[in-house]
Amino acid sequence: MNLIAKLEQEEIERVLAGKTIPAFAPGDTVVVNVNVVEGSRKRVQAYEGVVIAKRNRGLNSSFIVRKISSGEGVERTFQTYSPLIAGIVVKRRGDVRRAKLYYLRERSGKSARIKEKLSFNKERAASQA
């Protein structure tokens, strides 16, 4: 491991102190809680939407969340290891077959829906045990 990779790993560990980032993938519906500073006030803002892309680059990892706000599509890019992210909650697992869901930008209504991933194998194993 070279020096830059070691420094990035230390920075990731420092930012994640006390926080856990759940495993999520494109197609999942997530709620990202973001720390927002307005003047002297500090509050947490929730941003809920579908993950349409994920970029794994160590400390520079990021993901794009898309939501529909007042009938208009809004996308926001989040840095995975940003100190401004208070937490990430996975609400629903999506069943998609692509890594980048940019095609959702052109779709609206029912055609933009994503099927929910059902884990039959886990349920079957639990019922047999």
HELIX and SHEET records of a PDB file:
HELIX    1   1 LEU A    3  VAL A   15  1                                  13    
HELIX    2   2 GLY A   58  ASN A   60  5                                   3    
HELIX    3   3 TYR A  102  ARG A  105  5                                   4    
HELIX    4   4 GLY A  109  ALA A  112  5                                   4    
HELIX    5   5 PHE A  120  GLN A  128  1                                   9    
SHEET    1   A 5 GLU A  72  GLN A  79  0                                        
SHEET    2   A 5 SER A  62  SER A  69 -1                                        
SHEET    3   A 5 ARG A  41  ARG A  55 -1                                        
SHEET    4   A 5 THR A  29  GLU A  38 -1                                        
SHEET    5   A 5 ILE A  85  ARG A  92 -1                                        
END                                                                             
